[in-house]
Structure formats: structure tokens, C-alpha cells
Amino acid sequence: GDGRLKDVTILSEIDAGAQVQLAAGGALVAMYLSSGAEYAFKGPATIVFKGDQPDVTSGAKPEKRNAALGKGNVKIKPVGVAQGAMVMRGFRTGARIQLLSLHKTKTLDTQPEFRWQAIQPGVKYHIEISDDTGRTLHEADVDDVAYKLPAGVALKEGVTYTWEVSARLPDGRKYSSSADFAVAPADLRAQAAELRPAPAAAFSSRIAYAAWLDQVELKDEARTYWKAAAAERPEDPRLKALAEQ
């Protein structure tokens, strides 16, 4: 496109008017973000991507399919465009504990699980959950590196919560980290369940769903799909980066 040559990789954005050369034995699935229509191509083929649909100038015509994420008002933006509103807070004292889940995200679970990386074997941790007024809702001492919020602790939709995990080593050093999270509204949780692809769904469908999850700030849920995709395509650096973000 624009007189320049570049490789097409997973999650590449293809500009209108660009021409793609697909080698013999190659396969390509392209989604039009404006309509949600998917086109599956098999090489060899030469494809010109016009504004509303592709034009195959040589090779077999593509299989067209309507993805669930193209229906109604559900649209996908290019990955990396939407910026999440959930931000990680700076740790309050001491060195940082690496947070693994409920990190810069909304959650589908009204009783979520918090996970973090161990500092060293045998360390005990303290976890505290507070609301947007700073009031502590729940706290507990934990021997593990994961904690499931008890059913008796009620989280409200639309409230930004903060969770903090801390630990003190025998030599007196203190480690702690905290992050914000929110419970996704009921309609978003229902929509996520409706759009969720089956485990055996096409790779492209799972990628599209992960992109949508990222877009609506369900980043922990999206990360699960990015990790699975990266495991299937370990040679792809962008999937690896998304899985680790």
C-alpha cells in the first residue's frame, strides 16, 4: 500500500486500496471492522482490499462469513487503539509485588479471584480491598498467592475498587502493590457471555473476541485468550506481547 511493501501478520491493519499477495498454501482471514464481515482466503491469490469488500484479482474467491462481533452495535476497533480507564496505582511502601490478575481491568466475576507473583517461598501476605471512598471492605491474611473474595463481600457495579497485597520478609523488608478494578455492568457481562466463542471456534473468532474484550476494558479476560493464542502461535511476537501485558 502507498508504494510500500510490508508483511501481513496477525492483527495487521490493512488500509483501503492495499494489495495483498497470498502465497500458494497460505491462508488469510480478514475482518472488515465497519461491518464485522469476515473473508477467508486461500493462496495463491492477489487481493485488493477496497473500502467495503475485498476484490480478488487472481486466485480463488474467499469464503464470506458474518462474525458474531459484527452484529448489531458490536464493533471491534484495532487492537491498541482503545485505552483502558483502569490504571495501576503506585505501591505505597517498600518494593513491588507483581500483580497477575485484576490488574488494570474490569471483571466479569462478582466474587473475583486476586492473584500475584510469589516473592519467595513461605511468605505470608495481607490483602485489603477498599472502595472509592477509601473505606476498607475486606481484608485477610493469606498463605498462598491467590485469594478468592468470599461470597459475603458484595461488590457494586460502577464502583472503582482498590486491592492491595503486602508482605514483610523476616529481615524487615516490606513489599506491596495495589491496583484498581471494577465489576462490569450486568449488561456487559451478559453480552460477553453471548459473544463468547466456543472452545473449538476458529482462531480468527477467538482473536476477534479477545480484541473486543480488550476494547471494553475486560483486560484480564482478554489476556486469557491472548495467552491461548500465543501458545498456538508461539512464533508471533505481537501475540506474545499481548499475553504478557
Rosetta silent file (secondary structure, phi, psi, omega in degrees, C-alpha in Angstrom):
SEQUENCE: GDGRLKDVTILSEIDAGAQVQLAAGGALVAMYLSSGAEYAFKGPATIVFKGDQPDVTSGAKPEKRNAALGKGNVKIKPVGVAQGAMVMRGFRTGARIQLLSLHKTKTLDTQPEFRWQAIQPGVKYHIEISDDTGRTLHEADVDDVAYKLPAGVALKEGVTYTWEVSARLPDGRKYSSSADFAVAPADLRAQAAELRPAPAAAFSSRIAYAAWLDQVELKDEARTYWKAAAAERPEDPRLKALAEQ
SCORE:     score description
SCORE:     0.000 S_00000001
   1 L     0.000  144.637 -179.098    0.000    0.000    0.000 S_00000001
   2 L    55.073   33.251  178.146    1.123    3.570   -0.794 S_00000001
   3 L    76.109    6.397 -178.894    4.001    2.172   -2.794 S_00000001
   4 L  -113.182  148.744  177.394    5.474    0.371    0.223 S_00000001
   5 L  -105.118  138.071  173.929    5.860   -3.349    0.863 S_00000001
   6 L  -153.850  157.236  179.168    5.290   -4.909    4.263 S_00000001
   7 L   -78.589  147.160  172.717    4.445   -8.321    5.684 S_00000001
   8 L   -95.097  125.420  179.318    0.938   -9.168    6.814 S_00000001
   9 L  -126.625  176.332  177.633    0.908  -10.657   10.312 S_00000001
  10 L   -57.740  132.644  179.203   -1.733  -11.476   12.917 S_00000001
  11 L    72.496   14.592  173.770   -3.662   -8.310   13.851 S_00000001
  12 L   -64.570  144.025  172.464   -2.234   -6.334   10.923 S_00000001
  13 L   -98.400  127.069 -177.632   -4.339   -3.381    9.846 S_00000001
  14 L  -109.417  120.712 -178.295   -4.809   -3.271    6.068 S_00000001
  15 L   -74.184  151.267  174.928   -5.597    0.104    4.551 S_00000001
  16 L   -59.368  133.882 -178.713   -8.257    0.543    1.902 S_00000001
  17 L    94.369  -10.203  179.974   -6.648    0.188   -1.518 S_00000001
  18 L   -72.544  148.058  177.425   -3.825   -2.056   -0.307 S_00000001
  19 E  -111.201  133.804 -179.720   -2.967   -5.138   -2.367 S_00000001
  20 E  -116.735  130.775  174.258   -2.062   -8.420   -0.686 S_00000001
  21 E  -101.400  117.056 -179.410   -0.150  -11.257   -2.340 S_00000001
  22 E  -105.806  120.615 -174.584   -1.006  -14.585   -0.714 S_00000001
  23 L   -71.379  161.531  176.343    1.445  -17.383   -1.486 S_00000001
  24 L   -58.662  132.737 -178.445    0.480  -20.886   -2.535 S_00000001
  25 L    84.582   -7.303 -179.600   -0.578  -22.890    0.517 S_00000001
  26 L   -82.731  161.167  177.452   -1.081  -19.714    2.521 S_00000001
  27 E  -138.418  145.216 -178.843   -4.269  -18.754    4.340 S_00000001
  28 E  -144.284  132.618  172.163   -5.599  -15.378    5.410 S_00000001
  29 E  -116.868  124.147  179.683   -8.673  -14.311    7.366 S_00000001
  30 E  -120.806  137.498  177.410   -9.553  -10.612    7.152 S_00000001
  31 E  -116.158  132.495  172.495  -12.324   -8.836    9.029 S_00000001
  32 L   -84.204  113.590 -174.305  -13.877   -5.556    7.977 S_00000001
  33 L   -66.110  -25.166 -178.644  -14.196   -3.653   11.252 S_00000001
  34 L   -73.044  -30.326 -176.103  -17.005   -1.466    9.942 S_00000001
  35 L  -116.891  -20.453 -175.860  -19.323   -4.393    9.178 S_00000001
  36 L    83.341    1.033 -179.727  -17.894   -7.378   11.059 S_00000001
  37 E   -72.231  135.594  177.428  -17.806   -9.425    7.837 S_00000001
  38 E  -106.545  143.628  176.348  -15.008  -11.999    7.680 S_00000001
  39 E  -128.081  125.583  179.802  -13.340  -13.210    4.492 S_00000001
  40 E  -107.464  119.439 -176.654  -11.252  -16.396    4.450 S_00000001
  41 E  -110.364  151.414  172.121   -8.752  -16.626    1.593 S_00000001
  42 E  -127.630  137.039 -177.734   -6.541  -19.461    0.354 S_00000001
  43 L   -86.691  160.838    7.128   -3.420  -18.916   -1.721 S_00000001
  44 L   -80.321  143.970  179.118   -2.200  -18.390   -4.266 S_00000001
  45 E  -160.757  153.323  171.286   -4.222  -15.222   -4.607 S_00000001
  46 E  -119.933  125.659 -172.402   -3.913  -11.497   -5.210 S_00000001
  47 E  -127.326  130.166  171.646   -6.386   -9.409   -3.224 S_00000001
  48 E  -106.522  123.026 -177.129   -7.153   -5.701   -3.355 S_00000001
  49 E   -90.187  102.006  177.291   -8.876   -4.517   -0.188 S_00000001
  50 L   -84.143  172.753 -172.665  -11.491   -1.980   -1.171 S_00000001
  51 L   -62.661  -31.547 -175.948  -13.406    0.124    1.313 S_00000001
  52 L  -113.159  -18.350  178.592  -16.464   -2.131    1.592 S_00000001
  53 L  -167.043  160.482  179.627  -15.220   -5.563    0.457 S_00000001
  54 E   -81.964  155.467  176.850  -12.158   -7.280   -0.991 S_00000001
  55 E  -122.840  113.464  179.092  -11.596   -7.803   -4.720 S_00000001
  56 E   -86.179  110.522 -177.874   -9.714  -10.981   -5.690 S_00000001
  57 E   -87.054  -18.978  171.420   -7.909  -10.153   -8.908 S_00000001
  58 E  -154.695  145.112 -178.714   -6.373  -13.632   -9.186 S_00000001
  59 E   101.313 -177.361 -175.514   -6.981  -16.889   -7.338 S_00000001
  60 L   -73.447  146.883  175.728   -9.993  -18.426   -5.624 S_00000001
  61 L   -67.038  149.491 -177.447  -12.826  -16.312   -4.305 S_00000001
  62 L   -79.365  160.566  169.027  -12.941  -16.055   -0.498 S_00000001
  63 E   -85.904  124.674  179.179  -15.421  -17.654    1.848 S_00000001
  64 E  -100.315  135.901  176.937  -17.501  -14.885    3.408 S_00000001
  65 E  -143.528  147.299  179.884  -18.947  -15.302    6.880 S_00000001
  66 E   -96.006  114.086 -178.584  -20.643  -12.940    9.291 S_00000001
  67 L   -76.467  149.732  179.412  -18.928  -12.930   12.652 S_00000001
  68 H   -58.261  -32.598 -177.204  -20.984  -12.596   15.828 S_00000001
  69 H   -75.748   -3.751  176.452  -18.990   -9.500   16.707 S_00000001
  70 H   -97.295   -0.524 -175.920  -20.247   -7.781   13.564 S_00000001
  71 L   -85.755  148.888  174.299  -23.899   -7.971   14.552 S_00000001
  72 L    58.638 -133.012 -177.401  -25.910   -5.061   15.895 S_00000001
  73 L   -97.301    8.521 -178.239  -23.884   -2.374   17.617 S_00000001
  74 L   -84.056  115.095 -179.898  -20.925   -4.622   18.496 S_00000001
  75 L  -130.247  153.202  179.098  -17.862   -3.390   16.658 S_00000001
  76 L  -110.916  136.133  173.414  -14.170   -4.047   17.078 S_00000001
  77 L   -98.628  159.725  175.407  -11.512   -1.373   16.969 S_00000001
  78 L   -55.523  138.883 -178.461   -7.888   -2.069   16.030 S_00000001
  79 L   -62.302  132.191  179.104   -6.050   -3.587   18.972 S_00000001
  80 L   100.422  -12.275 -179.897   -4.116   -0.978   20.900 S_00000001
  81 L   -79.089  -47.870 -178.525   -6.332    1.983   19.954 S_00000001
  82 L   -74.426  130.526  179.514   -8.706    1.848   22.934 S_00000001
  83 L  -102.018  129.799 -178.784   -7.051    2.907   26.161 S_00000001
  84 L   -70.733  145.606  178.366   -8.229    1.307   29.402 S_00000001
  85 L   -85.624  -20.553  179.056   -9.507    3.519   32.180 S_00000001
  86 L   -75.019  126.061 -178.411   -8.311    1.133   34.881 S_00000001
  87 L  -124.861  149.798  178.741   -4.833    2.181   35.968 S_00000001
  88 E   -80.597  132.964  176.463   -2.368    0.615   38.334 S_00000001
  89 E   -80.632  152.278  173.981   -1.729    2.605   41.479 S_00000001
  90 L   -68.601  145.610  178.269    1.789    3.108   42.686 S_00000001
  91 L   -67.062  151.684 -171.079    2.767    0.873   45.570 S_00000001
  92 L   -84.510  -43.210  179.404    2.594    2.631   48.887 S_00000001
  93 L  -144.699  156.706  173.796    5.687    1.416   50.649 S_00000001
  94 L    69.303 -163.521 -177.983    8.593   -0.896   50.018 S_00000001
  95 E   -86.851  167.129 -171.079    9.275   -2.881   46.861 S_00000001
  96 L   -90.417  142.013  169.186    6.674   -4.008   44.379 S_00000001
  97 L   -98.269  133.278 -179.191    4.794   -7.316   44.208 S_00000001
  98 L   -74.955  117.552  178.667    3.946   -8.360   40.657 S_00000001
  99 E   -85.995  138.569 -176.053    0.151   -8.458   40.276 S_00000001
 100 E  -109.369  -34.314  179.221   -1.211  -11.117   37.907 S_00000001
 101 E  -139.808  156.136 -165.530   -4.976  -10.693   37.872 S_00000001
 102 L    57.502   54.703 -178.269   -7.406   -7.857   38.446 S_00000001
 103 L  -123.941  105.455 -179.090   -4.692   -5.604   37.110 S_00000001
 104 L    59.587   54.009 -171.501   -5.951   -2.565   35.145 S_00000001
 105 E  -152.296  160.741  159.502   -9.245   -4.264   34.326 S_00000001
 106 E   -94.245  158.622 -178.745  -12.964   -4.651   34.726 S_00000001
 107 E  -127.090  146.752  176.723  -14.057   -8.110   35.838 S_00000001
 108 L   -83.853  -13.565 -172.792  -16.967  -10.363   34.899 S_00000001
 109 L   -98.159  125.775  177.929  -16.880  -12.036   38.310 S_00000001
 110 L   -78.401  -15.568  170.956  -18.778  -10.510   41.217 S_00000001
 111 L  -124.834   72.840 -171.192  -16.616  -12.606   43.579 S_00000001
 112 L   -72.791  165.133  174.431  -13.298  -12.331   41.752 S_00000001
 113 E  -105.924  135.262  177.875  -10.019  -14.046   42.472 S_00000001
 114 E  -103.164  133.095 -179.148   -6.903  -11.954   43.086 S_00000001
 115 E  -133.322  148.336  179.304   -3.547  -13.410   42.067 S_00000001
 116 E  -149.035  169.849 -177.173    0.033  -12.222   42.393 S_00000001
 117 L   -91.018  138.048 -178.584    3.562  -13.498   41.964 S_00000001
 118 L   -65.759  142.968  174.226    5.342  -15.017   44.945 S_00000001
 119 L   -79.490  -49.830  175.963    8.234  -13.073   46.461 S_00000001
 120 L  -164.425  160.946 -177.309    9.848  -16.181   47.899 S_00000001
 121 L   -60.313  144.865  173.425    8.633  -19.493   49.381 S_00000001
 122 L    82.422    3.713 -178.301    6.931  -19.446   52.767 S_00000001
 123 L   -82.252  140.110  173.955    5.945  -15.777   52.768 S_00000001
 124 L   -99.181  145.868 -175.192    2.572  -14.765   54.198 S_00000001
 125 E  -121.119  156.353  174.331    0.587  -11.979   52.547 S_00000001
 126 E  -120.785  128.821  179.130   -2.050   -9.498   53.644 S_00000001
 127 E  -116.734  140.568 -179.142   -4.768   -8.461   51.192 S_00000001
 128 E  -138.129  132.161  177.793   -7.085   -5.482   51.589 S_00000001
 129 E  -115.581  128.213 -179.942   -9.986   -4.380   49.367 S_00000001
 130 E  -130.323  158.231 -179.366  -11.317   -0.823   49.661 S_00000001
 131 L   -92.178 -172.823 -174.441  -13.958    1.211   47.836 S_00000001
 132 L   -73.882   -4.544  173.818  -13.663    4.560   46.069 S_00000001
 133 L   -95.798   -5.008 -177.340  -14.054    6.433   49.362 S_00000001
 134 L    91.296    0.024 -179.947  -11.064    4.624   50.863 S_00000001
 135 L   -75.369  130.909  178.525  -13.224    2.544   53.215 S_00000001
 136 E   -74.304  122.704  178.544  -11.890   -0.983   53.762 S_00000001
 137 E   -90.539  -34.042 -173.911  -14.485   -3.575   52.712 S_00000001
 138 E  -162.778  145.696  173.006  -12.495   -6.703   53.448 S_00000001
 139 E  -150.164  154.582 -176.914   -9.050   -7.825   54.481 S_00000001
 140 E  -159.777  154.707  171.284   -7.417  -11.167   55.149 S_00000001
 141 E   -95.755  137.410 -171.496   -4.080  -12.871   55.785 S_00000001
 142 E  -131.766  134.847  176.523   -3.145  -15.343   53.078 S_00000001
 143 L   -91.438  -10.503 -174.532   -0.593  -18.148   52.923 S_00000001
 144 L  -107.567 -172.812  176.924   -0.976  -18.554   49.156 S_00000001
 145 L  -111.297   25.548  175.976   -0.501  -16.294   46.092 S_00000001
 146 E  -150.190  148.303  179.484   -4.224  -16.219   45.256 S_00000001
 147 E  -146.764  124.010  177.108   -7.311  -15.154   47.153 S_00000001
 148 E   -93.222  126.348 -179.369  -10.971  -15.647   46.215 S_00000001
 149 L   -64.651  128.284 -178.903  -13.268  -12.950   47.532 S_00000001
 150 L   -62.785  153.287 -177.993  -15.812  -14.572   49.900 S_00000001
 151 L   -63.478  -23.878 -178.967  -19.468  -14.631   48.852 S_00000001
 152 L   -75.125   -9.860  179.318  -20.408  -12.479   51.840 S_00000001
 153 L   -96.661  113.387 -175.291  -18.490   -9.482   50.440 S_00000001
 154 L   -95.053  124.757  174.577  -20.751   -7.631   47.995 S_00000001
 155 L  -102.993  140.883 -178.327  -19.200   -5.565   45.201 S_00000001
 156 L  -100.972  147.769  173.796  -21.311   -2.994   43.369 S_00000001
 157 E   -68.856  148.278  174.521  -21.311   -2.238   39.664 S_00000001
 158 L    78.700    3.427  178.142  -19.893    1.104   38.630 S_00000001
 159 L  -106.181  132.806  175.522  -17.664    1.466   41.700 S_00000001
 160 L   -87.103  120.256  179.275  -13.899    1.595   41.351 S_00000001
 161 E  -105.468  158.180  175.097  -12.289   -0.619   43.966 S_00000001
 162 E  -123.198  133.387  171.780   -8.671   -0.893   45.025 S_00000001
 163 E  -118.460  140.204  179.836   -6.981   -4.057   46.158 S_00000001
 164 E  -129.146  135.806  173.648   -3.621   -4.090   47.860 S_00000001
 165 E  -121.023  137.963 -177.329   -1.424   -7.039   48.719 S_00000001
 166 E  -140.871  160.143  178.212    1.547   -6.683   51.034 S_00000001
 167 E  -155.718  149.262  175.475    4.140   -8.850   52.738 S_00000001
 168 E  -123.477  128.281 -179.658    7.024   -8.374   55.152 S_00000001
 169 L   -81.585  162.657 -179.297   10.113  -10.571   54.996 S_00000001
 170 L   -57.468  -26.724 -179.499   11.938  -11.825   58.110 S_00000001
 171 L   -84.255    3.823  176.676   14.663   -9.224   57.532 S_00000001
 172 L    96.774  -12.049  179.257   12.083   -6.419   57.791 S_00000001
 173 L   -67.858  136.992 -179.830   11.787   -5.545   54.115 S_00000001
 174 E  -111.860  137.061  176.486    8.204   -4.759   53.063 S_00000001
 175 E  -119.743  139.942  174.029    6.702   -5.432   49.645 S_00000001
 176 E  -160.602  152.758  173.979    3.333   -4.157   48.450 S_00000001
 177 E  -148.125  155.875  176.744    1.367   -3.307   45.315 S_00000001
 178 E  -144.629  156.962  179.684   -2.144   -2.129   44.604 S_00000001
 179 E  -151.756  155.017  176.275   -4.394   -1.762   41.575 S_00000001
 180 E   -90.790  152.138  173.116   -7.854   -0.533   40.692 S_00000001
 181 E  -154.856  166.742  177.376  -10.631   -2.707   39.286 S_00000001
 182 E  -146.013  150.503  174.630  -14.389   -2.563   38.749 S_00000001
 183 E   -80.906  127.203  179.539  -17.184   -5.092   38.317 S_00000001
 184 L   -62.918  144.268  177.624  -18.516   -4.969   34.770 S_00000001
 185 L   -59.264  156.768 -176.709  -22.182   -3.933   34.468 S_00000001
 186 H   -59.336  -37.638 -179.223  -24.716   -6.751   34.154 S_00000001
 187 H   -68.303  -34.368  177.021  -25.469   -5.924   30.518 S_00000001
 188 H   -71.021  -37.759  177.345  -21.778   -6.114   29.603 S_00000001
 189 H   -63.743  -40.272  178.180  -21.419   -9.427   31.451 S_00000001
 190 H   -66.639  -39.706  179.700  -24.420  -10.785   29.533 S_00000001
 191 H   -66.014  -40.186  178.443  -23.007   -9.519   26.243 S_00000001
 192 H   -62.708  -39.877  178.444  -19.634  -11.127   26.934 S_00000001
 193 H   -66.878  -39.244 -178.856  -21.355  -14.453   27.608 S_00000001
 194 H   -67.940  -38.078 -176.257  -23.425  -14.165   24.425 S_00000001
 195 H   -85.968  -13.829 -173.961  -20.440  -13.339   22.209 S_00000001
 196 L   -58.470  123.825 -179.798  -18.018  -15.827   23.792 S_00000001
 197 L   -73.853  153.753  176.385  -16.807  -18.250   21.102 S_00000001
 198 L   -66.121  154.765  179.985  -16.907  -21.999   21.645 S_00000001
 199 L   -54.501  -32.066 -178.490  -13.580  -23.623   22.602 S_00000001
 200 L   -93.513   11.885 -178.941  -13.382  -25.176   19.130 S_00000001
 201 L   -64.734  160.357  179.538  -14.211  -21.913   17.325 S_00000001
 202 L   -58.080  148.365  179.923  -11.978  -20.678   14.521 S_00000001
 203 H   -54.213  -41.972 -178.450   -8.752  -18.995   15.567 S_00000001
 204 H   -62.715  -36.251  179.509   -9.933  -15.738   13.954 S_00000001
 205 H   -66.380  -39.347  179.574  -13.124  -15.752   16.047 S_00000001
 206 H   -70.308  -35.721  176.728  -11.152  -16.109   19.260 S_00000001
 207 H   -65.856  -44.768  179.552   -8.765  -13.324   18.220 S_00000001
 208 H   -61.281  -41.185 -179.695  -11.700  -11.023   17.396 S_00000001
 209 H   -65.591  -41.970  177.985  -13.302  -11.777   20.769 S_00000001
 210 H   -61.807  -39.933  178.905  -10.047  -11.053   22.610 S_00000001
 211 H   -63.698  -40.521  178.449   -9.766   -7.736   20.765 S_00000001
 212 H   -66.622  -43.223  177.611  -13.315   -6.827   21.782 S_00000001
 213 H   -57.515  -43.568  178.416  -12.673   -7.789   25.422 S_00000001
 214 H   -60.344  -41.917 -176.974   -9.616   -5.553   25.416 S_00000001
 215 H   -63.778  -36.845 -178.326  -11.661   -2.729   23.937 S_00000001
 216 L   -95.441   17.231  173.248  -14.344   -2.870   26.664 S_00000001
 217 L    71.731   17.379  172.716  -11.663   -2.991   29.403 S_00000001
 218 L   -89.102   64.359 -167.266  -12.140   -6.674   30.275 S_00000001
 219 H   -71.781  -35.494  176.780   -8.389   -6.977   30.092 S_00000001
 220 H   -64.942  -41.962  177.890   -7.894   -9.979   32.382 S_00000001
 221 H   -63.916  -42.759  178.211  -10.454  -11.922   30.361 S_00000001
 222 H   -61.548  -40.034 -177.360   -8.780  -10.799   27.130 S_00000001
 223 H   -61.589  -32.703  176.553   -5.383  -11.843   28.451 S_00000001
 224 H   -60.496  -41.938  179.202   -6.648  -15.408   28.847 S_00000001
 225 H   -73.148  -38.813  177.327   -7.411  -15.517   25.121 S_00000001
 226 H   -61.721  -39.886  179.803   -4.158  -13.790   24.157 S_00000001
 227 H   -65.007  -42.111  178.785   -2.205  -16.374   26.163 S_00000001
 228 H   -64.313  -41.311  179.454   -4.038  -19.254   24.481 S_00000001
 229 H   -65.916  -40.180  179.101   -3.445  -17.693   21.046 S_00000001
 230 H   -65.141  -33.431  177.256    0.239  -17.131   21.822 S_00000001
 231 H   -67.852  -34.658  177.982    0.553  -20.777   22.837 S_00000001
 232 H   -75.187  -32.319 -178.539   -0.908  -21.811   19.474 S_00000001
 233 L  -125.836   68.495 -174.247    1.297  -19.379   17.531 S_00000001
 234 L   -64.385  -16.054 -179.163    4.476  -19.085   19.636 S_00000001
 235 L   -81.863   -6.075 -175.165    6.384  -17.539   16.725 S_00000001
 236 L   -92.301  113.346 -175.133    4.185  -14.423   16.721 S_00000001
 237 H   -69.624  -30.969 -178.125    5.766  -11.586   18.752 S_00000001
 238 H   -70.936  -39.670  176.907    2.622   -9.427   18.950 S_00000001
 239 H   -63.199  -39.463  178.321    0.533  -12.211   20.475 S_00000001
 240 H   -61.926  -42.083 -179.073    3.315  -12.823   22.986 S_00000001
 241 H   -66.351  -40.446  179.010    3.365   -9.137   23.914 S_00000001
 242 H   -65.769  -37.374  179.892   -0.429   -9.049   24.339 S_00000001
 243 H   -67.449  -26.620 -175.109   -0.313  -12.163   26.508 S_00000001
 244 H   -99.985   -7.722 -175.267    2.281  -10.562   28.785 S_00000001
 245 L   -70.766    0.000    0.000    0.895   -7.028   29.058 S_00000001
